[in-house]
Each structure stands twice: as structure tokens, then as C-alpha cells.
Amino acid sequence: MEFDYVIAGGGSAGSVLAARLSEDPSVSVCLVEAGGEGRDPITRAPAAVGLTASLNKRTNWAFKSEPQAALNNRPGYQPRGKALGGSSAVNAMLYVRGHPSDYDHWAELGCEGWDWQSVLPYFRKAEGNQRGADALHGADGPLQVGDQQSPRPVTRAFLEACAERQTRANNDFNGPDQEGAGLYQVTQFWSGPKRGERCSAAAAYLHPAMSRPNLTVITRAHASGVMLDGKRATGLRHLKGGQENEVRARREVILCGGAFGSPQLLLLSGIGPAEELASHGIAVRHELPGVGRNLQDHLDFILLWKSRDPDMIGLSARGALALLKGIMQWRRNGTGLLTTPFAEAGVFLKSDPSLDRPDLQLHFVIALVDDHARKLHFGHGFSCHVCVLRPFSRGEVGLKDANPLSPPRIDPKFLSDERDAALTLKGAKMMRDIMSAPALAPFRDRQLYLTGEESDAELMQHIRARADTIYHPVGTCRMGTGDDAVVDPQLRVRGIEGLRVADASIMPTLIGGNTNAPTIMIAEKAAEMIRSAG
């Protein structure tokens, strides 16, 4: 089979690219995805994210990291989406772009055309916001962005607690100012027959386009290598049904495997650091030292409280009945408990008032989410998460071996820079202060793991014992102009013709917020670049 464009990975970026490129009927596009179509009820139901992240291996790669030295040598858990839509099919749906200065910093690092004013039009192009269009938001894009259908009373109490601790309200984290406390907007259908369903990148972009005659989507097919003719990419190899197949590209191969999958596929293809390739017996086709380096991620620390209030997601007879009622309500009119993103409210905080932008983020969750919802507690409760927005620690992604079906070697090196440890501790204390405010008193019963009176040293021990990712890995195919850059500002792999990377792996630095909306922006911008290149 031969096409103009071959895309490896149907996640948040791949879904957007396949849909946008195939809008031109004169070109042919093939998308290869390891998972399924992402249309099942578990994917469509927002509240099912708790099951997907912890249990559903069919739509979750469920990777593990290397043991983390600064986290008591614990291996971490790295859930990633395995379906059309990728991690947008399994995430909490929070629509957050980051701070405008994050993108201006990219431009300062040599990424011309990626400053805030240059990327804003692509955010607006993607967005179909329930609140309508303005200078910062779009209303006509395919990605439905809406207000939450049915936030819980405990979430309102959390926002009152923030106000009691002098944290101002903010009803739009993507508005003129990011700082403050408010309800997250979510990528959820807010109108039409799918109201209340998850609006993954696949549901927004790809599923409506799959009937196009110039678009071929191959699911349950595991990309195994980029085909090369000298220094030019000519196609993609993939495994399906135990057989290796080839798909040839007349114009370009585009990698959209994310911060773990894209560097892994480059390495399997002989593109990367020579020493890494040699250690696995892979012939060097093109030495590129930056492949797999520069991994950045948000480390998450959680405080948890049991509650006597049953109006949350919980393990109890009343909770099961409420969930059953919620399912019926969701099927009837797209509202109710099943529409929750779990992380209903959040806060962007400054650890020091003199800072020009927030450096900490809180997620308030209407459930006891312990160890990625893999450690269960009977009854009901709520939790709050804190992460450092721009960590200094840098990790890496590599190979475990030369088998394309093996998981990648993931080493975030969390807290390897002591500045991250100090700021995480400060953020945990600020979070603890908000959670002790009077507004939450009617909901608080018993705190798990902690008493609230721990010293700094004791609290740091708990951070090292329980902290882990909040699912925002980026940077492993860094965009830039230096020798350690993997792609240039046009997202072309340096030294290889006809090959690009377009996903979160190209971010030179981690943005101050959740990463799904920026990944969709990257794909929108990439589609225009590719079309312009012809």
C-alpha cells in the first residue's frame, strides 16, 4: 500500500493530523494505530476514567518507569491511552493551555513561530467553546470544550475554602490571567446527541472523517519501524495479526506516538544516540543524540480525606446506587454523576507573591484517588493533588531491547534536581492549608496517611513514599536549533528527509498546565506546515 502521508499513532495529535490532512481530497492519508477505535462505552463515559487508568489494559498501555532514586527507589506507573484518541480517550478531559509565557519561552529557545501570538490561532481553530468566541477562544472548532454538567457540592466547598485562604476566584484558566481557583472546563460534548460524552481528539476530529475515501485507518497495528532509503523516510513497518506489513509514503512519514512512543520508534529505526543503539544491536542509520533525552513530567503528590458525605464517587452500597442512577441520567440527558471529570476544580498558585506567573497547580478530586486509583478504599472521600509546573529535573526514554513489542524504558528522574523537591514541599504545605479551611469542615472526616501536623521533614518523607506522575510527559524529541534538538521548528527530524514528529514529545520545555490541549494545538499547526510544504 502506498499513500502520500503515513501517520504512526492515532492519539491526540495523530487523530487531528489525519483528519486535517485528509480534508484535501487530492492527497491520500494512512493512519496506523496500535489500539482500537475508541468508541466503546467505557471510553465515551467521562467517569469511567477511574477504570481506564487503573484496570482497562485494552485501552491503556499501563507502562512502568524505572525505579526512581529520589522516590525511595519505587518504579512509577505511566498510564497512556491505547486507542484512537490516545490519552484524550482516557484522561480527565481538563482543557488547559498553559501560560502564554511558556510559548514565548519556546521562541526564545530558537523555536521560531511558536510564541504565544503565533500558536493562539491554532488553539482557537481547534476549540468549540460552549461560552462562545472571543479574542482568546474559538467557538466553531471540532473540539467541544464545555462547562461541567454536574459538579458536586464538595467541589463548591473547596472553592469556598480557597477563598477563605485568600485565593481569588478564576472562572477561566485559559483567560487573561491563569492565577486563581475555579472549575475546570472539559473536553466534553455540551450539545447535540452526544451531550455529556467525552470529546476525545478521535471523537472530535477523526471519527467524523473516517468515511473519506482518501483516508485509511488501520487499528490494532503496532508500528515497528520507519522505512529508510538512505537519509529519506519512505514508509512505516507495522505488526498486525502476527505479520509484519509495510505502508509506503510518497511524501512524508509523521510520528505521533507521544513522549514515549515517538522516541522509541526512532530508536528502533536506527535514529538516535549511537551508544544507545549499539547497546541493543541496532545499526545506526542516523546519529541523533537528542532522541529520548529531555523527558519532563509533572510529579503529583496527593492528600486524601475520608468523608461521611456519599455524594461523591465511592465504594459503598449507596455509591453503587448513585452510580447506577448516574448511568441512567447520563443516557437520558447527558448530565449527572457520570459526566464528572473527577478533578472538578483546580487552582493555579504562586509559591511566592513576587512571581510573575503561577508555578504550582492543584487538582481537587471527588474521590479517594490513591496510587492512580489502583489502591482502593471503601466508603467515600475526596483528594487534592499538587504539582510543580516547570520542573528542573530531566529524565530520558530509551529501549529495553530491540523488540518493538517491548515497552520503552522510561526514567523521569523525578526530584533529581533538589529545587523540585523544595518547591513540591512548599506546594504540599499550601495545599494542606487550603484543605484545612472551614468551608470543607462538613465534608472532612478522617485524613489518610497523615494527621496534618507533620513537620517539613516528615511531609517530605511522605512525598518520597507516594508521589508519582500526573500524566504529562513531554520533551523527548525536542524541537529547537541546537545539536541536541531532534526536530526543527517545522517539526522535521534533523538530517532525515520526509520525516516529522508532531506530538507532545517536541515540546522543548513543559508548559504550566495540562498537556492535552497544547498537543492538539501542535497537531493543528503541524497540519498547516505540512500542507504548505506540499
C-alpha positions, 0 to 999 in steps of 0.5 A: 500500500502506498499513500502520500502521508503515513501517520504512526499513532492515532492519539491526540495529535495523530487523530487531528493530523489525519483528519486535517490532512485528509480534508484535501481530497487530492492527497491520500492519508494512512493512519496506523494505530496500535489500539482500537477505535475508541468508541466503546462505552467505557471510553465515551463515559467521562467517569469511567476514567477511574477504570481506564487508568487503573484496570482497562489494559485494552485501552491503556498501555499501563507502562512502568518507569524505572525505579526512581532514586529520589522516590525511595527507589519505587518504579512509577506507573505511566498510564497512556491511552491505547486507542484512537484518541490516545490519552484524550480517550482516557484522561480527565478531559481538563482543557488547559493551555498553559501560560502564554509565557511558556510559548514565548519561552519556546521562541526564545529557545530558537523555536521560531513561530511558536510564541504565544501570538503565533500558536493562539490561532491554532488553539482557537481553530481547534476549540468549540467553546460552549461560552462562545468566541472571543479574542482568546477562544474559538467557538466553531472548532471540532473540539467541544470544550464545555462547562461541567454538567454536574459538579458536586457540592464538595467541589463548591466547598473547596472553592469556598475554602480557597477563598477563605485562604485568600485565593481569588476566584478564576472562572477561566484558566485559559483567560487573561490571567491563569492565577486563581481557583475555579472549575475546570472546563472539559473536553466534553460534548455540551450539545447535540446527541452526544451531550455529556460524552467525552470529546476525545481528539478521535471523537472530535476530529477523526471519527467524523472523517473516517468515511473519506475515501482518501483516508485509511485507518488501520487499528490494532497495528503496532508500528515497528519501524520507519522505512529508510532509503538512505537519509529519506523516510519512505514508509512505516513497518507495522505488526498486525495479526502476527505479520509484519506489513509495510505502508509506503509514503510518497511524501512524508512519514509523521510520528505521533506516538507521544513522549514515549512512543515517538522516541522509541520508534526512532530508536528502533529505526536506527535514529538516535544516540549511537551508544544507545543503539549499539547497546541493543544491536541496532545499526545506526542509520542516523546519529541523533543524540537528542532522541529520548533525552529531555523527558519532563513530567509533572510529579503529583503528590496527593492528600486524601480525606475520608468523608461521611458525605456519599455524594461523591464517587465511592465504594459503598452500597449507596455509591453503587446506587448513585452510580447506577442512577448516574448511568441512567441520567447520563443516557437520558440527558447527558448530565449527572454523576457520570459526566464528572471529570473527577478533578472538578476544580483546580487552582493555579498558585504562586509559591511566592507573591513576587512571581510573575506567573503561577508555578504550582497547580492543584487538582481537587478530586471527588474521590479517594484517588490513591496510587492512580486509583489502583489502591482502593478504599471503601466508603467515600472521600475526596483528594487534592493533588499538587504539582510543580509546573516547570520542573528542573529535573530531566529524565530520558526514554530509551529501549529495553531491547530491540523488540518493538513489542517491548515497552520503552524504558522510561526514567523521569528522574523525578526530584533529581534536581533538589529545587523540585523537591523544595518547591513540591514541599512548599506546594504540599504545605499550601495545599494542606492549608487550603484543605484545612479551611472551614468551608470543607469542615462538613465534608472532612472526616478522617485524613489518610496517611497523615494527621496534618501536623507533620513537620517539613521533614516528615511531609517530605518523607511522605512525598518520597513514599507516594508521589508519582506522575500526573500524566504529562510527559513531554520533551523527548524529541525536542524541537529547537536549533541546537545539536541536541534538538531532534526536530526543527521548528517545522517539526522535521527530524534533523538530517532525515528527509520526509520525516516529522514528529508532531506530538507532545514529545517536541515540546522543548520545555513543559508548559504550566498546565495540562498537556492535552490541549497544547498537543492538539494545538501542535497537531493543528499547526503541524497540519498547516506546515505540512500542507504548505510544504506540499 
